[in-house]
Amino acid sequence: MVTPKRKDAQQLTELILETARDLFTQYGVDTVSMHQIAKTAGVGQATMYRRYAQKGDLCLELIDDQFNRLRIEIEAQLEQLDGAPILERLISVFRRIIMFTHHEASLLKAIHVSLVQSRCLNADAQQFFCSQPYLYLHGTLAGLLKEASDAGQTVSFDPAFTAHIMIAALAPHTLQHLSDRYGYTTDDIIDQLIRTLIRPLFISLD
């Protein structure tokens, strides 16, 4: 049974998240401050910071809804491609993850900044890597890579390690730099990442 106090806390959290989502949509993630979110939501800054130590924490919770949709899409893709070559399934999933990273770049960049600036300096550094979104993506990629390895379709490699590297390559600031500095389109980036990280692992590309 949900107590009145707990219900109030849940409603307050929902208010903060809804306010942040509206402000991010209107002004962009980078320009909206925690103070602005608290003021617009009508809550004290102390209350705000008790729930979210910094903007990256708030963004991590906001991205959960979008990630749930990504998970459903990936599972639907794999169901549609049931029986297809492992390479085709792996590329399809990796492509969808890159597109998700592109569409949610603002939120992901804020999360990344939060991790780099402070969370990597303490025990909470594992929060991102132990989060359900990260574990799901890593498990899905590692599972497909292991399937290919077990089938004798690849060179010798470590599927779990490689899955971590594949996700790390999608750091939002890196993708933004490739786009801004070198003019790569999202399709270009997808093609280059697949050529660099996936195809060289496979002995036969038939």
C-alpha positions in Angstrom: 0.0 0.0 0.0 1.3 3.4 -1.0 1.3 5.8 2.0 0.2 9.5 1.5 3.8 10.6 2.2 5.2 8.3 -0.5 2.5 9.3 -2.9 3.4 13.0 -2.4 7.0 12.2 -3.0 6.2 10.3 -6.2 4.0 13.2 -7.4 6.8 15.7 -6.7 9.3 13.6 -8.6 6.9 13.4 -11.6 6.4 17.2 -11.4 10.2 17.8 -11.6 10.6 15.3 -14.5 7.7 16.8 -16.4 9.0 20.3 -15.9 12.5 19.3 -17.0 11.1 17.6 -20.1 9.1 20.7 -21.1 12.0 23.0 -20.5 14.5 20.8 -22.4 12.1 20.6 -25.3 11.6 24.4 -25.3 15.2 25.6 -24.7 17.5 22.6 -25.1 19.2 20.5 -22.5 22.4 22.4 -22.5 20.9 25.8 -21.7 18.5 24.8 -18.9 19.9 24.9 -15.3 18.8 22.9 -12.3 17.8 26.2 -10.7 15.5 27.0 -13.6 13.9 23.6 -13.3 13.3 24.0 -9.6 11.9 27.5 -9.9 9.6 26.6 -12.8 8.4 23.5 -10.9 7.8 25.5 -7.8 10.1 23.4 -5.5 13.0 24.4 -3.4 16.5 23.8 -4.6 17.3 21.7 -1.6 14.3 19.4 -2.5 15.5 19.3 -6.0 19.1 18.3 -5.2 18.0 15.7 -2.7 16.5 13.9 -5.6 19.0 14.7 -8.3 22.5 15.7 -7.4 23.1 17.1 -10.9 21.4 17.5 -14.3 22.9 14.3 -15.6 21.1 12.3 -12.9 17.8 13.8 -13.9 18.5 13.1 -17.6 19.3 9.5 -16.8 15.8 9.1 -15.3 14.2 11.0 -18.2 15.8 8.8 -20.8 14.3 5.6 -19.3 11.0 6.2 -21.2 12.7 6.6 -24.5 14.9 3.6 -23.8 11.9 1.4 -23.1 10.7 2.2 -26.6 14.1 1.4 -28.0 14.1 -2.0 -26.2 10.7 -2.9 -27.6 11.9 -1.9 -31.1 15.1 -4.0 -30.8 13.1 -7.0 -29.6 10.7 -6.6 -32.5 13.6 -6.3 -35.0 15.2 -9.5 -33.7 11.8 -11.3 -33.9 11.4 -10.2 -37.5 14.9 -11.3 -38.3 14.6 -14.6 -36.6 16.6 -17.1 -38.7 18.5 -14.4 -40.5 22.3 -14.5 -40.6 23.9 -13.4 -37.3 25.8 -10.6 -39.0 22.6 -9.1 -40.4 20.9 -9.2 -37.0 24.0 -7.7 -35.2 24.2 -4.8 -37.8 20.5 -4.2 -37.5 20.6 -3.9 -33.7 23.8 -1.8 -33.7 22.3 0.6 -36.4 19.2 1.1 -34.3 21.3 1.9 -31.2 23.3 4.5 -33.1 20.1 6.1 -34.4 18.7 6.2 -30.8 22.0 7.9 -29.7 21.6 10.4 -32.4 18.0 11.3 -31.6 18.6 11.5 -27.8 22.0 13.2 -28.1 21.2 16.2 -25.8 20.1 14.0 -22.9 22.9 11.6 -23.4 25.5 14.3 -23.5 24.3 15.7 -20.2 24.5 12.3 -18.7 28.0 11.8 -20.1 29.2 15.2 -18.7 27.8 14.2 -15.3 29.8 11.0 -15.3 33.0 12.6 -16.5 32.9 15.6 -14.2 32.2 13.8 -10.9 30.7 10.4 -10.8 33.8 8.7 -12.2 35.6 9.9 -9.1 33.6 7.9 -6.6 31.7 4.7 -6.1 28.7 6.1 -8.0 30.7 5.8 -11.2 29.2 2.4 -11.6 25.6 3.8 -11.7 25.6 4.2 -15.5 27.3 0.9 -16.2 25.0 -1.0 -13.8 21.9 0.7 -15.1 19.2 -1.4 -16.8 19.7 0.4 -20.2 23.4 -0.3 -20.3 23.1 -3.8 -19.1 20.4 -4.5 -21.7 22.4 -3.1 -24.6 25.6 -4.8 -23.5 23.8 -8.1 -23.0 22.1 -7.9 -26.4 25.3 -7.1 -28.3 27.4 -9.5 -26.4 24.8 -12.3 -26.9 24.9 -11.8 -30.7 28.7 -11.6 -30.8 28.9 -14.8 -28.7 26.5 -16.5 -31.0 28.6 -15.6 -34.0 31.8 -16.8 -32.2 30.3 -20.1 -31.1 29.1 -20.7 -34.7 32.7 -20.3 -35.9 31.9 -17.3 -38.0 34.5 -15.0 -36.5 38.1 -14.5 -35.6 39.0 -15.2 -31.9 37.8 -12.3 -29.7 36.1 -11.6 -26.4 32.4 -10.9 -27.0 31.8 -9.2 -23.6 34.8 -6.9 -24.0 33.9 -6.1 -27.6 30.3 -5.2 -26.6 31.7 -2.7 -24.1 33.9 -1.1 -26.7 31.0 -0.9 -29.2 28.9 1.0 -26.7 31.8 3.2 -25.7 32.3 4.2 -29.3 28.9 5.8 -29.2 29.8 8.5 -26.7 27.5 11.4 -27.7 30.3 14.0 -27.7 32.4 11.8 -30.0 29.6 11.4 -32.5 28.9 15.2 -32.3 32.6 15.9 -33.0 32.6 13.6 -36.0 29.6 15.4 -37.4 30.6 19.0 -36.6 34.4 18.7 -37.3 34.5 16.3 -40.2 31.0 16.6 -41.7 30.0 13.0 -41.3 26.3 12.4 -41.5 24.5 9.9 -39.2 24.5 7.4 -42.1 28.2 7.9 -42.6 29.0 7.3 -39.0 26.9 4.2 -38.9 28.7 2.8 -42.0 32.1 3.6 -40.6 31.4 2.1 -37.2 30.1 -1.1 -38.8 33.2 -1.3 -41.1 35.5 -0.7 -38.1 33.9 -2.6 -35.2 31.8 -5.4 -36.7 32.8 -6.6 -40.2 36.5 -7.3 -39.3 35.4 -9.8 -36.7 33.7 -12.0 -39.3 35.6 -14.5 -41.3 33.0 -14.8 -44.0 30.7 -11.8 -45.0 28.5 -13.9 -47.2 
